[in-house]
Amino acid sequence: MRTKHPDFPFFGSKYPDARCIDGHLYDLDDIDEEGHLLDIGITPCPFCNKEKFIDWYGSDKYNQVVDYVKEHYPDFN
C-alpha cells in the first residue's frame, strides 16, 4: 500500500496525521499497541477522490488541505 502524495494534517492535529491508502485517508494516531492502523479508512482522499472529498467536506476544506501540501511540500505536483 503506497501513496503518491505526502501525509498531511487532517484529523485535528497540527502535524501530519492523515495518510492515503488506496484512495482513503487513515488517521495515523489511531493505532493499536503494536502500531497497526485501526482506522477503517472511509474518508475519501482529497487527491485521489477529489469530487467525493468535496461532497463530504466542501471546497473550503479541500482548498485548505491542498494549500497546506503546496506550502509544506513544494516539490509535490
Backbone as ProteinMPNN parsed JSONL, in Angstrom:
{"seq_chain_A": "MRTKHPDFPFFGSKYPDARCIDGHLYDLDDIDEEGHLLDIGITPCPFCNKEKFIDWYGSDKYNQVVDYVKEHYPDFN", "coords_chain_A": {"N_chain_A": [[0.842, -1.174, 0.0], [0.828, 1.992, -1.051], [1.27, 5.538, -1.244], [0.805, 8.409, -3.326], [1.29, 10.928, -2.59], [2.202, 13.292, 0.029], [1.846, 12.781, 3.638], [-0.501, 14.6, 5.67], [-1.881, 17.188, 7.855], [-5.066, 16.461, 9.151], [-6.955, 15.109, 10.773], [-7.5, 16.699, 13.041], [-5.052, 17.453, 14.084], [-2.024, 19.444, 14.335], [0.093, 18.569, 13.054], [1.243, 16.301, 10.459], [-1.169, 13.907, 10.217], [-2.684, 12.311, 8.66], [-2.92, 9.747, 6.261], [-2.988, 8.623, 2.95], [-4.298, 5.649, 1.811], [-4.898, 3.472, -0.644], [-6.732, 5.323, -1.766], [-8.223, 6.375, 0.327], [-8.344, 8.164, 3.448], [-6.4, 7.551, 6.33], [-6.17, 7.691, 9.85], [-3.279, 8.452, 11.385], [-2.822, 8.498, 14.075], [-4.496, 6.702, 15.19], [-3.924, 3.892, 16.329], [-3.027, 0.488, 17.28], [-1.55, -1.311, 20.096], [0.655, -2.455, 18.901], [1.28, -0.837, 16.836], [-0.262, -0.948, 14.53], [-2.528, 0.339, 12.134], [-5.78, 1.322, 13.074], [-7.942, 2.685, 12.126], [-10.636, 2.663, 9.811], [-10.606, 3.774, 7.306], [-12.576, 5.357, 5.741], [-12.805, 7.93, 4.908], [-12.683, 9.924, 2.087], [-9.813, 10.486, 0.028], [-8.456, 13.687, -0.623], [-6.885, 14.033, -2.848], [-6.925, 11.713, -4.401], [-9.631, 11.113, -4.593], [-11.114, 13.478, -5.308], [-13.678, 14.688, -5.983], [-15.51, 13.262, -4.391], [-14.452, 13.833, -1.863], [-14.882, 16.623, -1.737], [-17.673, 16.607, -1.846], [-18.196, 15.504, 0.685], [-16.837, 17.232, 2.517], [-16.68, 19.815, 1.529], [-15.588, 22.585, -0.563], [-13.97, 24.478, 0.693], [-12.557, 23.116, 2.755], [-11.194, 21.312, 1.157], [-9.534, 23.085, -0.327], [-8.01, 24.074, 1.802], [-6.512, 21.805, 2.594], [-5.07, 21.263, 0.217], [-3.639, 23.672, -0.07], [-2.019, 23.53, 2.243], [-0.398, 21.295, 1.649], [0.891, 22.187, -0.681], [2.353, 24.338, 0.386], [4.035, 23.133, 2.33], [5.242, 21.023, 1.004], [6.744, 21.693, -1.522], [7.718, 20.422, -3.813], [5.849, 18.595, -4.5], [3.528, 17.546, -6.914]], "CA_chain_A": [[0.0, 0.0, 0.0], [1.63, 3.206, -1.151], [0.565, 6.766, -1.583], [1.527, 9.235, -4.292], [1.399, 12.267, -2.029], [2.656, 13.269, 1.419], [0.894, 12.834, 4.744], [-0.845, 15.983, 5.983], [-2.814, 17.311, 8.982], [-6.473, 16.392, 8.762], [-7.814, 14.603, 11.842], [-7.467, 17.548, 14.218], [-3.692, 17.729, 14.55], [-1.269, 20.478, 13.628], [1.159, 17.822, 12.376], [0.658, 15.337, 9.527], [-1.784, 12.756, 10.877], [-3.514, 11.597, 7.686], [-2.206, 9.075, 5.177], [-3.836, 7.996, 1.945], [-4.054, 4.263, 1.461], [-5.918, 3.019, -1.594], [-7.717, 6.352, -2.057], [-8.939, 6.812, 1.52], [-7.461, 8.659, 4.494], [-6.291, 6.833, 7.595], [-5.678, 8.504, 10.948], [-2.03, 7.868, 11.849], [-2.84, 8.441, 15.534], [-5.428, 5.647, 15.585], [-3.149, 2.653, 16.197], [-3.064, -0.411, 18.427], [-0.317, -1.396, 20.87], [1.739, -2.913, 18.036], [1.499, 0.165, 15.804], [-1.1, -1.183, 13.354], [-3.626, 1.294, 11.98], [-7.111, 0.825, 13.426], [-8.912, 3.441, 11.342], [-11.141, 1.848, 8.706], [-10.352, 4.442, 6.041], [-13.756, 5.682, 4.937], [-12.711, 9.311, 4.458], [-12.052, 9.991, 0.763], [-8.6, 11.288, -0.102], [-8.712, 14.855, -1.462], [-6.086, 13.962, -4.069], [-7.347, 10.55, -5.194], [-11.097, 11.14, -4.712], [-11.407, 14.903, -5.125], [-15.108, 15.001, -6.034], [-16.164, 12.696, -3.207], [-13.973, 14.615, -0.72], [-15.604, 17.899, -1.747], [-19.058, 16.299, -1.453], [-18.24, 15.247, 2.128], [-16.272, 18.287, 3.355], [-16.795, 21.122, 0.897], [-14.414, 23.077, -1.285], [-13.08, 25.205, 1.602], [-11.666, 22.139, 3.387], [-10.331, 20.818, 0.083], [-8.519, 24.107, -0.585], [-7.14, 24.125, 2.974], [-5.586, 20.666, 2.504], [-4.193, 21.466, -0.941], [-2.733, 24.779, 0.266], [-1.032, 23.037, 3.205], [0.547, 20.414, 0.953], [1.708, 23.035, -1.566], [3.252, 25.139, 1.2], [4.997, 22.31, 3.064], [5.884, 20.078, 0.09], [6.74, 22.429, -2.805], [8.047, 19.541, -4.932], [4.694, 17.758, -4.807], [2.744, 18.025, -8.068]], "C_chain_A": [[0.892, 1.244, 0.0], [0.742, 4.376, -1.515], [1.428, 7.567, -2.55], [1.734, 10.649, -3.772], [1.754, 12.183, -0.553], [1.498, 13.181, 2.422], [0.641, 14.305, 5.078], [-1.791, 16.024, 7.174], [-4.257, 17.249, 8.475], [-7.375, 16.048, 9.94], [-7.651, 15.381, 13.144], [-6.091, 17.868, 14.766], [-3.071, 18.866, 13.763], [-0.093, 19.859, 12.887], [0.498, 16.827, 11.413], [0.137, 14.094, 10.255], [-2.683, 11.956, 9.935], [-2.635, 11.001, 6.587], [-3.224, 8.448, 4.237], [-3.362, 6.569, 1.709], [-5.215, 3.836, 0.58], [-7.062, 4.022, -1.761], [-8.529, 6.859, -0.879], [-7.942, 7.22, 2.595], [-7.558, 7.805, 5.754], [-5.674, 7.76, 8.624], [-4.444, 7.825, 11.542], [-1.936, 7.806, 13.368], [-3.733, 7.321, 16.06], [-4.754, 4.289, 15.355], [-3.323, 1.781, 17.44], [-1.697, -0.447, 19.105], [0.893, -1.782, 20.012], [2.017, -1.95, 16.879], [0.708, -0.041, 14.524], [-2.233, -0.16, 13.317], [-4.963, 0.636, 12.292], [-8.205, 1.488, 12.607], [-9.359, 2.593, 10.149], [-11.054, 2.541, 7.345], [-11.561, 4.716, 5.176], [-13.709, 7.099, 4.37], [-12.032, 9.356, 3.09], [-10.823, 10.892, 0.764], [-8.872, 12.479, -1.015], [-7.918, 14.844, -2.769], [-6.546, 12.829, -4.979], [-8.846, 10.545, -5.5], [-11.612, 12.56, -4.495], [-12.906, 15.191, -5.053], [-15.829, 14.495, -4.79], [-15.736, 13.453, -1.95], [-14.736, 15.927, -0.626], [-17.076, 17.692, -1.388], [-19.181, 16.142, 0.06], [-17.886, 16.491, 2.939], [-16.373, 19.692, 2.779], [-15.483, 21.594, 0.288], [-13.464, 23.86, -0.379], [-12.085, 24.261, 2.269], [-10.7, 21.56, 2.352], [-9.199, 21.809, -0.177], [-7.528, 24.226, 0.571], [-6.094, 23.004, 2.919], [-4.584, 20.879, 1.372], [-3.19, 22.587, -0.663], [-1.657, 24.338, 1.241], [0.032, 22.2, 2.492], [1.452, 21.224, 0.033], [2.745, 23.825, -0.778], [4.382, 24.3, 1.82], [5.754, 21.312, 2.191], [5.909, 20.686, -1.308], [7.072, 21.549, -4.014], [6.896, 18.62, -5.331], [3.901, 18.364, -5.956], [1.297, 17.701, -7.868]], "O_chain_A": [[1.62, 1.495, 0.96], [-0.37, 4.22, -2.018], [2.648, 7.409, -2.577], [2.309, 11.482, -4.473], [1.625, 11.121, 0.056], [0.345, 13.465, 2.099], [1.483, 15.159, 4.796], [-2.437, 15.024, 7.484], [-4.614, 17.904, 7.496], [-8.447, 16.633, 10.089], [-7.661, 14.794, 14.226], [-5.979, 18.496, 15.819], [-3.526, 19.21, 12.671], [0.632, 20.553, 12.174], [-0.692, 16.544, 11.548], [0.91, 13.33, 10.834], [-3.366, 11.028, 10.368], [-1.736, 11.655, 6.058], [-4.193, 7.826, 4.671], [-2.186, 6.319, 1.443], [-6.37, 3.839, 1.006], [-8.222, 3.629, -1.883], [-9.426, 7.683, -1.054], [-6.832, 6.693, 2.654], [-8.64, 7.399, 6.178], [-4.763, 8.526, 8.312], [-4.548, 6.751, 12.133], [-1.056, 7.129, 13.9], [-3.719, 7.029, 17.256], [-4.975, 3.629, 14.34], [-3.711, 2.261, 18.506], [-0.793, 0.3, 18.73], [2.029, -1.466, 20.365], [2.881, -2.211, 16.042], [0.976, 0.625, 13.524], [-2.822, 0.165, 14.348], [-5.243, -0.47, 11.832], [-9.276, 0.914, 12.416], [-8.548, 1.887, 9.549], [-11.4, 1.938, 6.33], [-11.578, 4.349, 4.001], [-14.473, 7.436, 3.466], [-10.909, 8.87, 2.95], [-10.801, 11.931, 1.424], [-9.462, 12.306, -2.082], [-8.253, 15.577, -3.7], [-6.552, 12.978, -6.201], [-9.275, 10.037, -6.536], [-12.435, 12.809, -3.615], [-13.351, 15.879, -4.135], [-16.651, 15.201, -4.206], [-16.557, 13.692, -1.064], [-15.188, 16.303, 0.456], [-17.661, 18.524, -0.694], [-20.16, 16.596, 0.653], [-18.546, 16.787, 3.935], [-16.166, 20.666, 3.502], [-14.412, 21.067, 0.589], [-12.264, 23.905, -0.652], [-10.896, 24.57, 2.343], [-9.524, 21.345, 2.646], [-8.034, 21.417, -0.241], [-6.339, 24.455, 0.348], [-4.914, 23.247, 3.175], [-3.382, 20.692, 1.561], [-2.011, 22.455, -0.993], [-0.497, 24.724, 1.092], [1.228, 22.386, 2.718], [2.655, 20.972, -0.027], [3.886, 23.968, -1.218], [5.54, 24.717, 1.827], [6.8, 20.807, 2.598], [5.172, 20.241, -2.188], [6.729, 21.911, -5.14], [6.952, 17.951, -6.363], [3.633, 19.565, -5.963], [0.469, 18.018, -8.723]]}, "name": "protein", "num_of_chains": 1, "seq": "MRTKHPDFPFFGSKYPDARCIDGHLYDLDDIDEEGHLLDIGITPCPFCNKEKFIDWYGSDKYNQVVDYVKEHYPDFN"}
